[in-house]
Amino acid sequence: MNENFINTWVSNVELGRTPNKRAFIAARIQQGFKPFDKTHPLAEAIITGWKLKSPADSLVISTDLNVLGRLPVNERTSPYNGPKGYLLFLQEALDEKRPGLPEPAREPSSMDWNTFLGTAVESGAIANDDLSVVLSREHPKKEVLSVFRAPGHGLQDYTVVEIDTTAFKDGGMLVIDISVGSAETKGAFDLYDGETELPTEGIPHEALTSAWEVPPGEKQTIKYPFAQGKVFKLGATGSWFHKKGEINGFLAEFSVEPTPEKSNQN
């Protein structure tokens, strides 16, 4: 059966499938490493075929780059367990029985998110400049709806939200609940001190805390304790592993869990 296959492998890190390796990739980029182009047809086929949250998958991909079969490493159970099971998986893939794959999906939506969101920003329906929230005990929660763009490998291109928590003199816990839109690019969110000059490239070492590679349609929460009310900045940007300029939306809910006020003692 070997004559029917060319065997190869692609590291999860190369395709941005391992978010906690972002800093590792950034360091390699600075050393001249060129990441795998996720817009390459083979990369697109791999990404289409893999199973979310699976650490590794065996994929059978045809010469015209259609995924014919998928076998996640943690699902090699009967009838696909062992050497004979793996041969069965390969044969069924060649026979176009689509082992391990869901039923053929419906035609993808014709929605062009880059055009839609870009038009919304240009028309003023969605703002991405001069964004700010002021939080207080009377108004401890605020929301911001905006967009971010993929900056390109190793770069930063932030949509910035200024967060004023100065009303909380005794400090508290800043909580940011972030929902990423349905367009293709993942989101990266870095929280900075209000006095910090935001970087335009490289790893955001000055960030107080971050949430990286947040997938489309999913949520992530950032929490940061502070001892005294101050101004912060949230920088929202797209994944390094998507085409520069790709756009997605995000909804961020900002709130503060205040430190109990100190009582006066006689």
PyRosetta script that sets phi, psi and omega in degrees:
from pyrosetta import init, pose_from_sequence

init()
pose = pose_from_sequence("MNENFINTWVSNVELGRTPNKRAFIAARIQQGFKPFDKTHPLAEAIITGWKLKSPADSLVISTDLNVLGRLPVNERTSPYNGPKGYLLFLQEALDEKRPGLPEPAREPSSMDWNTFLGTAVESGAIANDDLSVVLSREHPKKEVLSVFRAPGHGLQDYTVVEIDTTAFKDGGMLVIDISVGSAETKGAFDLYDGETELPTEGIPHEALTSAWEVPPGEKQTIKYPFAQGKVFKLGATGSWFHKKGEINGFLAEFSVEPTPEKSNQN")
pose.set_psi(1, -15.1)
pose.set_omega(1, -175.4)
pose.set_phi(2, -59.4)
pose.set_psi(2, -27.3)
pose.set_omega(2, -177.6)
pose.set_phi(3, -66.4)
pose.set_psi(3, -13.0)
pose.set_omega(3, -179.2)
pose.set_phi(4, -90.5)
pose.set_psi(4, -3.7)
pose.set_omega(4, -171.3)
pose.set_phi(5, -133.1)
pose.set_psi(5, 149.5)
pose.set_omega(5, 163.6)
pose.set_phi(6, -116.0)
pose.set_psi(6, 118.0)
pose.set_omega(6, -175.2)
pose.set_phi(7, -92.6)
pose.set_psi(7, 132.8)
pose.set_omega(7, 176.1)
pose.set_phi(8, -152.3)
pose.set_psi(8, 173.5)
pose.set_omega(8, 176.6)
pose.set_phi(9, -144.7)
pose.set_psi(9, 153.2)
pose.set_omega(9, 177.9)
pose.set_phi(10, -130.0)
pose.set_psi(10, 128.3)
pose.set_omega(10, -179.7)
pose.set_phi(11, -67.3)
pose.set_psi(11, 140.1)
pose.set_omega(11, 174.6)
pose.set_phi(12, -56.3)
pose.set_psi(12, -36.1)
pose.set_omega(12, -178.0)
pose.set_phi(13, -61.7)
pose.set_psi(13, -40.2)
pose.set_omega(13, -176.5)
pose.set_phi(14, -62.5)
pose.set_psi(14, -31.3)
pose.set_omega(14, -177.2)
pose.set_phi(15, -100.0)
pose.set_psi(15, 11.4)
pose.set_omega(15, 177.1)
pose.set_phi(16, 70.2)
pose.set_psi(16, 22.9)
pose.set_omega(16, -178.6)
pose.set_phi(17, -82.4)
pose.set_psi(17, -10.3)
pose.set_omega(17, -176.9)
pose.set_phi(18, -118.4)
pose.set_psi(18, 88.2)
pose.set_omega(18, -173.6)
pose.set_phi(19, -55.8)
pose.set_psi(19, -34.4)
pose.set_omega(19, -176.3)
pose.set_phi(20, -72.4)
pose.set_psi(20, -1.7)
pose.set_omega(20, 176.9)
pose.set_phi(21, -100.3)
pose.set_psi(21, 10.3)
pose.set_omega(21, -176.7)
pose.set_phi(22, -59.9)
pose.set_psi(22, -42.8)
pose.set_omega(22, 179.8)
pose.set_phi(23, -63.3)
pose.set_psi(23, -37.6)
pose.set_omega(23, 178.3)
pose.set_phi(24, -62.7)
pose.set_psi(24, -45.2)
pose.set_omega(24, 178.7)
pose.set_phi(25, -62.9)
pose.set_psi(25, -41.8)
pose.set_omega(25, -179.6)
pose.set_phi(26, -59.8)
pose.set_psi(26, -41.8)
pose.set_omega(26, 179.0)
pose.set_phi(27, -63.9)
pose.set_psi(27, -39.1)
pose.set_omega(27, 179.2)
pose.set_phi(28, -67.6)
pose.set_psi(28, -37.4)
pose.set_omega(28, 178.1)
pose.set_phi(29, -61.1)
pose.set_psi(29, -42.0)
pose.set_omega(29, 179.3)
pose.set_phi(30, -63.8)
pose.set_psi(30, -22.8)
pose.set_omega(30, 178.8)
pose.set_phi(31, -91.6)
pose.set_psi(31, 6.1)
pose.set_omega(31, 176.5)
pose.set_phi(32, 100.4)
pose.set_psi(32, 1.3)
pose.set_omega(32, 179.1)
pose.set_phi(33, -70.4)
pose.set_psi(33, 135.9)
pose.set_omega(33, 177.2)
pose.set_phi(34, -104.6)
pose.set_psi(34, 114.4)
pose.set_omega(34, -177.8)
pose.set_phi(35, -63.4)
pose.set_psi(35, 159.0)
pose.set_omega(35, 177.4)
pose.set_phi(36, -61.6)
pose.set_psi(36, 131.1)
pose.set_omega(36, -179.7)
pose.set_phi(37, -74.5)
pose.set_psi(37, 111.0)
pose.set_omega(37, -176.9)
pose.set_phi(38, -71.5)
pose.set_psi(38, -10.5)
pose.set_omega(38, 176.2)
pose.set_phi(39, -89.2)
pose.set_psi(39, -4.9)
pose.set_omega(39, 176.7)
pose.set_phi(40, -64.0)
pose.set_psi(40, 138.0)
pose.set_omega(40, -177.0)
pose.set_phi(41, -54.1)
pose.set_psi(41, -37.9)
pose.set_omega(41, 178.5)
pose.set_phi(42, -66.6)
pose.set_psi(42, -42.1)
pose.set_omega(42, 178.1)
pose.set_phi(43, -61.9)
pose.set_psi(43, -41.2)
pose.set_omega(43, 179.4)
pose.set_phi(44, -62.9)
pose.set_psi(44, -38.2)
pose.set_omega(44, 178.3)
pose.set_phi(45, -65.5)
pose.set_psi(45, -42.2)
pose.set_omega(45, 179.1)
pose.set_phi(46, -62.4)
pose.set_psi(46, -46.4)
pose.set_omega(46, -178.5)
pose.set_phi(47, -65.0)
pose.set_psi(47, -38.4)
pose.set_omega(47, 177.0)
pose.set_phi(48, -63.6)
pose.set_psi(48, -36.0)
pose.set_omega(48, -174.0)
pose.set_phi(49, -84.8)
pose.set_psi(49, -28.0)
pose.set_omega(49, -172.9)
pose.set_phi(50, -68.7)
pose.set_psi(50, 158.2)
pose.set_omega(50, 178.3)
pose.set_phi(51, -98.3)
pose.set_psi(51, 129.0)
pose.set_omega(51, -179.0)
pose.set_phi(52, -57.5)
pose.set_psi(52, 136.3)
pose.set_omega(52, 176.9)
pose.set_phi(53, 70.2)
pose.set_psi(53, 6.4)
pose.set_omega(53, 172.7)
pose.set_phi(54, -85.2)
pose.set_psi(54, 131.7)
pose.set_omega(54, -177.8)
pose.set_phi(55, -68.3)
pose.set_psi(55, -25.9)
pose.set_omega(55, 179.6)
pose.set_phi(56, -161.1)
pose.set_psi(56, 147.6)
pose.set_omega(56, 178.8)
pose.set_phi(57, -134.6)
pose.set_psi(57, 145.3)
pose.set_omega(57, 166.6)
pose.set_phi(58, -96.8)
pose.set_psi(58, 122.9)
pose.set_omega(58, -178.6)
pose.set_phi(59, -118.5)
pose.set_psi(59, 140.6)
pose.set_omega(59, 170.1)
pose.set_phi(60, -107.1)
pose.set_psi(60, 119.3)
pose.set_omega(60, -176.5)
pose.set_phi(61, -121.8)
pose.set_psi(61, 131.0)
pose.set_omega(61, -177.3)
pose.set_phi(62, -75.3)
pose.set_psi(62, 170.4)
pose.set_omega(62, -179.5)
pose.set_phi(63, -65.5)
pose.set_psi(63, -23.0)
pose.set_omega(63, 175.0)
pose.set_phi(64, -96.2)
pose.set_psi(64, 17.9)
pose.set_omega(64, 170.5)
pose.set_phi(65, 66.5)
pose.set_psi(65, 36.0)
pose.set_omega(65, 168.2)
pose.set_phi(66, -98.3)
pose.set_psi(66, 139.4)
pose.set_omega(66, 178.7)
pose.set_phi(67, -79.9)
pose.set_psi(67, 120.3)
pose.set_omega(67, -176.4)
pose.set_phi(68, -99.5)
pose.set_psi(68, -20.6)
pose.set_omega(68, -178.7)
pose.set_phi(69, -167.5)
pose.set_psi(69, 154.3)
pose.set_omega(69, -179.9)
pose.set_phi(70, -141.9)
pose.set_psi(70, 134.1)
pose.set_omega(70, 177.6)
pose.set_phi(71, -133.6)
pose.set_psi(71, 95.1)
pose.set_omega(71, 177.5)
pose.set_phi(72, -62.7)
pose.set_psi(72, 143.5)
pose.set_omega(72, -174.3)
pose.set_phi(73, -60.8)
pose.set_psi(73, -31.0)
pose.set_omega(73, -178.6)
pose.set_phi(74, -89.8)
pose.set_psi(74, 6.4)
pose.set_omega(74, -178.2)
pose.set_phi(75, -124.0)
pose.set_psi(75, 28.0)
pose.set_omega(75, 179.6)
pose.set_phi(76, -84.7)
pose.set_psi(76, 63.8)
pose.set_omega(76, 177.9)
pose.set_phi(77, -102.7)
pose.set_psi(77, 176.6)
pose.set_omega(77, -179.2)
pose.set_phi(78, -55.5)
pose.set_psi(78, 135.2)
pose.set_omega(78, 8.8)
pose.set_phi(79, -95.0)
pose.set_psi(79, 11.7)
pose.set_omega(79, -173.1)
pose.set_phi(80, -103.1)
pose.set_psi(80, 14.0)
pose.set_omega(80, 179.6)
pose.set_phi(81, -86.0)
pose.set_psi(81, 151.1)
pose.set_omega(81, 177.8)
pose.set_phi(82, 75.5)
pose.set_psi(82, 173.4)
pose.set_omega(82, -178.8)
pose.set_phi(83, -57.8)
pose.set_psi(83, -44.1)
pose.set_omega(83, -179.5)
pose.set_phi(84, -65.9)
pose.set_psi(84, -37.3)
pose.set_omega(84, 178.3)
pose.set_phi(85, -64.9)
pose.set_psi(85, -37.0)
pose.set_omega(85, 179.2)
pose.set_phi(86, -68.5)
pose.set_psi(86, -39.1)
pose.set_omega(86, 175.4)
pose.set_phi(87, -62.5)
pose.set_psi(87, -37.8)
pose.set_omega(87, 176.9)
pose.set_phi(88, -62.2)
pose.set_psi(88, -43.1)
pose.set_omega(88, 178.2)
pose.set_phi(89, -58.4)
pose.set_psi(89, -46.8)
pose.set_omega(89, -179.3)
pose.set_phi(90, -63.5)
pose.set_psi(90, -42.5)
pose.set_omega(90, -178.4)
pose.set_phi(91, -66.3)
pose.set_psi(91, -41.1)
pose.set_omega(91, 179.0)
pose.set_phi(92, -65.4)
pose.set_psi(92, -34.2)
pose.set_omega(92, 176.8)
pose.set_phi(93, -65.5)
pose.set_psi(93, -43.4)
pose.set_omega(93, 177.2)
pose.set_phi(94, -62.8)
pose.set_psi(94, -32.8)
pose.set_omega(94, 179.9)
pose.set_phi(95, -82.6)
pose.set_psi(95, 6.0)
pose.set_omega(95, 177.9)
pose.set_phi(96, 60.5)
pose.set_psi(96, 37.6)
pose.set_omega(96, 175.7)
pose.set_phi(97, -91.0)
pose.set_psi(97, -1.2)
pose.set_omega(97, 175.0)
pose.set_phi(98, 55.1)
pose.set_psi(98, 50.5)
pose.set_omega(98, -180.0)
pose.set_phi(99, -60.5)
pose.set_psi(99, 134.7)
pose.set_omega(99, 177.2)
pose.set_phi(100, 78.4)
pose.set_psi(100, -1.9)
pose.set_omega(100, -178.2)
pose.set_phi(101, -104.1)
pose.set_psi(101, 148.9)
pose.set_omega(101, 176.1)
pose.set_phi(102, -71.6)
pose.set_psi(102, 172.7)
pose.set_omega(102, 175.6)
pose.set_phi(103, -58.4)
pose.set_psi(103, 148.2)
pose.set_omega(103, -179.3)
pose.set_phi(104, -50.4)
pose.set_psi(104, 131.3)
pose.set_omega(104, -177.1)
pose.set_phi(105, -73.0)
pose.set_psi(105, 158.3)
pose.set_omega(105, 173.7)
pose.set_phi(106, -64.6)
pose.set_psi(106, 162.7)
pose.set_omega(106, 176.9)
pose.set_phi(107, -57.3)
pose.set_psi(107, 135.9)
pose.set_omega(107, -179.1)
pose.set_phi(108, -61.6)
pose.set_psi(108, 154.1)
pose.set_omega(108, 179.2)
pose.set_phi(109, -59.9)
pose.set_psi(109, 142.9)
pose.set_omega(109, 179.1)
pose.set_phi(110, -82.8)
pose.set_psi(110, 1.0)
pose.set_omega(110, -179.2)
pose.set_phi(111, -61.2)
pose.set_psi(111, 123.8)
pose.set_omega(111, 174.2)
pose.set_phi(112, -95.4)
pose.set_psi(112, 96.2)
pose.set_omega(112, -173.7)
pose.set_phi(113, -65.8)
pose.set_psi(113, -35.5)
pose.set_omega(113, -179.8)
pose.set_phi(114, -60.7)
pose.set_psi(114, -43.8)
pose.set_omega(114, 179.0)
pose.set_phi(115, -69.7)
pose.set_psi(115, -44.3)
pose.set_omega(115, -177.1)
pose.set_phi(116, -61.2)
pose.set_psi(116, -51.2)
pose.set_omega(116, -177.7)
pose.set_phi(117, -70.3)
pose.set_psi(117, -37.6)
pose.set_omega(117, 177.7)
pose.set_phi(118, -61.6)
pose.set_psi(118, -41.6)
pose.set_omega(118, 177.8)
pose.set_phi(119, -65.2)
pose.set_psi(119, -39.1)
pose.set_omega(119, 179.5)
pose.set_phi(120, -62.5)
pose.set_psi(120, -38.3)
pose.set_omega(120, 178.2)
pose.set_phi(121, -69.4)
pose.set_psi(121, -46.0)
pose.set_omega(121, -178.4)
pose.set_phi(122, -62.3)
pose.set_psi(122, -34.8)
pose.set_omega(122, -178.6)
pose.set_phi(123, -79.8)
pose.set_psi(123, -12.8)
pose.set_omega(123, -177.6)
pose.set_phi(124, 90.1)
pose.set_psi(124, 0.5)
pose.set_omega(124, 179.0)
pose.set_phi(125, -66.3)
pose.set_psi(125, -32.5)
pose.set_omega(125, 174.3)
pose.set_phi(126, -125.1)
pose.set_psi(126, 128.4)
pose.set_omega(126, 180.0)
pose.set_phi(127, -93.2)
pose.set_psi(127, 145.0)
pose.set_omega(127, 172.2)
pose.set_phi(128, -137.7)
pose.set_psi(128, 16.5)
pose.set_omega(128, 174.8)
pose.set_phi(129, -128.0)
pose.set_psi(129, 150.8)
pose.set_omega(129, 176.0)
pose.set_phi(130, 53.5)
pose.set_psi(130, 44.3)
pose.set_omega(130, 179.4)
pose.set_phi(131, -87.4)
pose.set_psi(131, 133.7)
pose.set_omega(131, 179.9)
pose.set_phi(132, -156.9)
pose.set_psi(132, 153.1)
pose.set_omega(132, 173.7)
pose.set_phi(133, -135.0)
pose.set_psi(133, 144.4)
pose.set_omega(133, 175.1)
pose.set_phi(134, -118.4)
pose.set_psi(134, 119.5)
pose.set_omega(134, -177.4)
pose.set_phi(135, -105.5)
pose.set_psi(135, 141.9)
pose.set_omega(135, 178.6)
pose.set_phi(136, -147.7)
pose.set_psi(136, 173.8)
pose.set_omega(136, 177.9)
pose.set_phi(137, -65.2)
pose.set_psi(137, -31.3)
pose.set_omega(137, 178.0)
pose.set_phi(138, -76.3)
pose.set_psi(138, -31.4)
pose.set_omega(138, -179.1)
pose.set_phi(139, -133.2)
pose.set_psi(139, 74.8)
pose.set_omega(139, -173.3)
pose.set_phi(140, -82.7)
pose.set_psi(140, -2.1)
pose.set_omega(140, -179.0)
pose.set_phi(141, -132.8)
pose.set_psi(141, 136.5)
pose.set_omega(141, 175.4)
pose.set_phi(142, -143.0)
pose.set_psi(142, 154.1)
pose.set_omega(142, 178.6)
pose.set_phi(143, -121.4)
pose.set_psi(143, 149.3)
pose.set_omega(143, 174.5)
pose.set_phi(144, -133.6)
pose.set_psi(144, 129.2)
pose.set_omega(144, 174.5)
pose.set_phi(145, -111.5)
pose.set_psi(145, 123.8)
pose.set_omega(145, -179.2)
pose.set_phi(146, -156.0)
pose.set_psi(146, -163.3)
pose.set_omega(146, -178.1)
pose.set_phi(147, -132.2)
pose.set_psi(147, 161.8)
pose.set_omega(147, 169.8)
pose.set_phi(148, -135.1)
pose.set_psi(148, 163.0)
pose.set_omega(148, -178.6)
pose.set_phi(149, -128.2)
pose.set_psi(149, 147.0)
pose.set_omega(149, 175.1)
pose.set_phi(150, -67.5)
pose.set_psi(150, 126.3)
pose.set_omega(150, -172.8)
pose.set_phi(151, -84.9)
pose.set_psi(151, -16.0)
pose.set_omega(151, -171.0)
pose.set_phi(152, 100.4)
pose.set_psi(152, 157.3)
pose.set_omega(152, -174.5)
pose.set_phi(153, -57.6)
pose.set_psi(153, 124.4)
pose.set_omega(153, 173.8)
pose.set_phi(154, 79.0)
pose.set_psi(154, 3.2)
pose.set_omega(154, -177.3)
pose.set_phi(155, -109.8)
pose.set_psi(155, 167.7)
pose.set_omega(155, 174.6)
pose.set_phi(156, -129.2)
pose.set_psi(156, 134.4)
pose.set_omega(156, 178.5)
pose.set_phi(157, -142.5)
pose.set_psi(157, 87.5)
pose.set_omega(157, -168.1)
pose.set_phi(158, -87.2)
pose.set_psi(158, 140.6)
pose.set_omega(158, 155.6)
pose.set_phi(159, -90.3)
pose.set_psi(159, 123.3)
pose.set_omega(159, -169.4)
pose.set_phi(160, -108.5)
pose.set_psi(160, 132.5)
pose.set_omega(160, 172.9)
pose.set_phi(161, -117.2)
pose.set_psi(161, 122.2)
pose.set_omega(161, 176.4)
pose.set_phi(162, -86.5)
pose.set_psi(162, 133.2)
pose.set_omega(162, -175.7)
pose.set_phi(163, -120.8)
pose.set_psi(163, 113.3)
pose.set_omega(163, -177.8)
pose.set_phi(164, -99.9)
pose.set_psi(164, 112.3)
pose.set_omega(164, 178.5)
pose.set_phi(165, -115.7)
pose.set_psi(165, 20.9)
pose.set_omega(165, -174.1)
pose.set_phi(166, -63.1)
pose.set_psi(166, -19.4)
pose.set_omega(166, 179.3)
pose.set_phi(167, -67.1)
pose.set_psi(167, -20.3)
pose.set_omega(167, -178.2)
pose.set_phi(168, -93.3)
pose.set_psi(168, 79.9)
pose.set_omega(168, -172.8)
pose.set_phi(169, -63.9)
pose.set_psi(169, -29.8)
pose.set_omega(169, -179.8)
pose.set_phi(170, -93.3)
pose.set_psi(170, 9.0)
pose.set_omega(170, 177.6)
pose.set_phi(171, 82.3)
pose.set_psi(171, -169.3)
pose.set_omega(171, -178.6)
pose.set_phi(172, 163.9)
pose.set_psi(172, -160.9)
pose.set_omega(172, 178.7)
pose.set_phi(173, -116.5)
pose.set_psi(173, 116.0)
pose.set_omega(173, 174.4)
pose.set_phi(174, -79.9)
pose.set_psi(174, 126.8)
pose.set_omega(174, -178.7)
pose.set_phi(175, -122.1)
pose.set_psi(175, 127.7)
pose.set_omega(175, 179.1)
pose.set_phi(176, -124.8)
pose.set_psi(176, 111.2)
pose.set_omega(176, 176.9)
pose.set_phi(177, -96.1)
pose.set_psi(177, 118.0)
pose.set_omega(177, -172.7)
pose.set_phi(178, -115.1)
pose.set_psi(178, 128.3)
pose.set_omega(178, 173.7)
pose.set_phi(179, -114.5)
pose.set_psi(179, 126.9)
pose.set_omega(179, -179.2)
pose.set_phi(180, -94.8)
pose.set_psi(180, 142.6)
pose.set_omega(180, -177.6)
pose.set_phi(181, -70.0)
pose.set_psi(181, -173.5)
pose.set_omega(181, -171.5)
pose.set_phi(182, -95.2)
pose.set_psi(182, 0.0)
pose.set_omega(182, 176.2)
pose.set_phi(183, -69.3)
pose.set_psi(183, 178.4)
pose.set_omega(183, -167.5)
pose.set_phi(184, -75.2)
pose.set_psi(184, -40.6)
pose.set_omega(184, -170.0)
pose.set_phi(185, -74.1)
pose.set_psi(185, 142.0)
pose.set_omega(185, 175.7)
pose.set_phi(186, -77.5)
pose.set_psi(186, 164.3)
pose.set_omega(186, -179.2)
pose.set_phi(187, -109.8)
pose.set_psi(187, 152.3)
pose.set_omega(187, 173.4)
pose.set_phi(188, -131.9)
pose.set_psi(188, 133.3)
pose.set_omega(188, -172.8)
pose.set_phi(189, -132.0)
pose.set_psi(189, 123.9)
pose.set_omega(189, -177.5)
pose.set_phi(190, -121.8)
pose.set_psi(190, 130.3)
pose.set_omega(190, 178.1)
pose.set_phi(191, -99.8)
pose.set_psi(191, 130.6)
pose.set_omega(191, -178.2)
pose.set_phi(192, -125.1)
pose.set_psi(192, 157.8)
pose.set_omega(192, 166.3)
pose.set_phi(193, -64.1)
pose.set_psi(193, 146.0)
pose.set_omega(193, -176.4)
pose.set_phi(194, -61.5)
pose.set_psi(194, -22.3)
pose.set_omega(194, -179.0)
pose.set_phi(195, -88.8)
pose.set_psi(195, -7.2)
pose.set_omega(195, -176.0)
pose.set_phi(196, -77.7)
pose.set_psi(196, 135.0)
pose.set_omega(196, 173.4)
pose.set_phi(197, -80.9)
pose.set_psi(197, 122.1)
pose.set_omega(197, -174.3)
pose.set_phi(198, -72.0)
pose.set_psi(198, 137.4)
pose.set_omega(198, -178.3)
pose.set_phi(199, -73.5)
pose.set_psi(199, 158.3)
pose.set_omega(199, 175.8)
pose.set_phi(200, -111.2)
pose.set_psi(200, -2.6)
pose.set_omega(200, 177.5)
pose.set_phi(201, -159.6)
pose.set_psi(201, 165.0)
pose.set_omega(201, 175.3)
pose.set_phi(202, 77.0)
pose.set_psi(202, -178.4)
pose.set_omega(202, 179.7)
pose.set_phi(203, -70.5)
pose.set_psi(203, 134.7)
pose.set_omega(203, -179.2)
pose.set_phi(204, -76.9)
pose.set_psi(204, 72.6)
pose.set_omega(204, -176.0)
pose.set_phi(205, -62.8)
pose.set_psi(205, -27.9)
pose.set_omega(205, -176.3)
pose.set_phi(206, -81.2)
pose.set_psi(206, -6.0)
pose.set_omega(206, -178.6)
pose.set_phi(207, -65.1)
pose.set_psi(207, 141.1)
pose.set_omega(207, 177.6)
pose.set_phi(208, -74.5)
pose.set_psi(208, -38.6)
pose.set_omega(208, 176.4)
pose.set_phi(209, -163.3)
pose.set_psi(209, 161.1)
pose.set_omega(209, -172.9)
pose.set_phi(210, -147.1)
pose.set_psi(210, 160.5)
pose.set_omega(210, 168.0)
pose.set_phi(211, -134.0)
pose.set_psi(211, 115.1)
pose.set_omega(211, -174.6)
pose.set_phi(212, -112.8)
pose.set_psi(212, 155.3)
pose.set_omega(212, 174.3)
pose.set_phi(213, 53.6)
pose.set_psi(213, 47.1)
pose.set_omega(213, 177.0)
pose.set_phi(214, -78.8)
pose.set_psi(214, 118.1)
pose.set_omega(214, -173.0)
pose.set_phi(215, -69.1)
pose.set_psi(215, 156.8)
pose.set_omega(215, 175.2)
pose.set_phi(216, -56.8)
pose.set_psi(216, 139.0)
pose.set_omega(216, 177.6)
pose.set_phi(217, 78.9)
pose.set_psi(217, 2.5)
pose.set_omega(217, -178.1)
pose.set_phi(218, -114.5)
pose.set_psi(218, 168.4)
pose.set_omega(218, -177.2)
pose.set_phi(219, -117.5)
pose.set_psi(219, 153.8)
pose.set_omega(219, 175.8)
pose.set_phi(220, -146.6)
pose.set_psi(220, 148.0)
pose.set_omega(220, -179.9)
pose.set_phi(221, -119.5)
pose.set_psi(221, 132.6)
pose.set_omega(221, 173.7)
pose.set_phi(222, -108.3)
pose.set_psi(222, 132.7)
pose.set_omega(222, 175.9)
pose.set_phi(223, -127.3)
pose.set_psi(223, 139.3)
pose.set_omega(223, 178.5)
pose.set_phi(224, -147.1)
pose.set_psi(224, 121.3)
pose.set_omega(224, 178.6)
pose.set_phi(225, -81.6)
pose.set_psi(225, 142.4)
pose.set_omega(225, 176.6)
pose.set_phi(226, -136.9)
pose.set_psi(226, 144.3)
pose.set_omega(226, -174.0)
pose.set_phi(227, -84.7)
pose.set_psi(227, -25.2)
pose.set_omega(227, -178.8)
pose.set_phi(228, -148.0)
pose.set_psi(228, 141.7)
pose.set_omega(228, -178.2)
pose.set_phi(229, -55.2)
pose.set_psi(229, 140.3)
pose.set_omega(229, -177.2)
pose.set_phi(230, -160.1)
pose.set_psi(230, -176.1)
pose.set_omega(230, 178.1)
pose.set_phi(231, -104.6)
pose.set_psi(231, 135.2)
pose.set_omega(231, 175.9)
pose.set_phi(232, -118.4)
pose.set_psi(232, 167.9)
pose.set_omega(232, 171.6)
pose.set_phi(233, -129.1)
pose.set_psi(233, 132.0)
pose.set_omega(233, 171.0)
pose.set_phi(234, -104.0)
pose.set_psi(234, 122.6)
pose.set_omega(234, 176.0)
pose.set_phi(235, -102.9)
pose.set_psi(235, 121.7)
pose.set_omega(235, 179.6)
pose.set_phi(236, -110.2)
pose.set_psi(236, 130.5)
pose.set_omega(236, 179.5)
pose.set_phi(237, -148.2)
pose.set_psi(237, 172.0)
pose.set_omega(237, -179.8)
pose.set_phi(238, -91.6)
pose.set_psi(238, 173.3)
pose.set_omega(238, -178.8)
pose.set_phi(239, -67.5)
pose.set_psi(239, 144.8)
pose.set_omega(239, 173.0)
pose.set_phi(240, -64.9)
pose.set_psi(240, -18.1)
pose.set_omega(240, -171.2)
pose.set_phi(241, -99.4)
pose.set_psi(241, 17.3)
pose.set_omega(241, 174.6)
pose.set_phi(242, -120.0)
pose.set_psi(242, 162.3)
pose.set_omega(242, -177.3)
pose.set_phi(243, -61.2)
pose.set_psi(243, 134.8)
pose.set_omega(243, -178.9)
pose.set_phi(244, -55.9)
pose.set_psi(244, 131.7)
pose.set_omega(244, 177.8)
pose.set_phi(245, 96.3)
pose.set_psi(245, -14.2)
pose.set_omega(245, 177.1)
pose.set_phi(246, -60.6)
pose.set_psi(246, 142.7)
pose.set_omega(246, -169.6)
pose.set_phi(247, -121.7)
pose.set_psi(247, 148.5)
pose.set_omega(247, 174.0)
pose.set_phi(248, -148.2)
pose.set_psi(248, 161.2)
pose.set_omega(248, 178.6)
pose.set_phi(249, -99.1)
pose.set_psi(249, 163.8)
pose.set_omega(249, 173.4)
pose.set_phi(250, -151.0)
pose.set_psi(250, 149.7)
pose.set_omega(250, 174.2)
pose.set_phi(251, -119.2)
pose.set_psi(251, 122.8)
pose.set_omega(251, -179.8)
pose.set_phi(252, -117.6)
pose.set_psi(252, 126.7)
pose.set_omega(252, 174.6)
pose.set_phi(253, -105.5)
pose.set_psi(253, 121.0)
pose.set_omega(253, -178.0)
pose.set_phi(254, -103.8)
pose.set_psi(254, 134.7)
pose.set_omega(254, 177.7)
pose.set_phi(255, -151.0)
pose.set_psi(255, 162.7)
pose.set_omega(255, 177.1)
pose.set_phi(256, -128.5)
pose.set_psi(256, 129.8)
pose.set_omega(256, 169.9)
pose.set_phi(257, -94.7)
pose.set_psi(257, 102.5)
pose.set_omega(257, -170.7)
pose.set_phi(258, -71.4)
pose.set_psi(258, 149.1)
pose.set_omega(258, 169.4)
pose.set_phi(259, -70.4)
pose.set_psi(259, 135.0)
pose.set_omega(259, 179.3)
pose.set_phi(260, -53.9)
pose.set_psi(260, 136.1)
pose.set_omega(260, -179.7)
pose.set_phi(261, -62.7)
pose.set_psi(261, 139.9)
pose.set_omega(261, -179.8)
pose.set_phi(262, -73.8)
pose.set_psi(262, 132.8)
pose.set_omega(262, 178.9)
pose.set_phi(263, -85.6)
pose.set_psi(263, 143.8)
pose.set_omega(263, 178.6)
pose.set_phi(264, -75.1)
pose.set_psi(264, 132.2)
pose.set_omega(264, 179.4)
pose.set_phi(265, -111.4)
pose.set_psi(265, 136.0)
pose.set_omega(265, 179.1)
pose.set_phi(266, -78.8)
pose.dump_pdb("model.pdb")
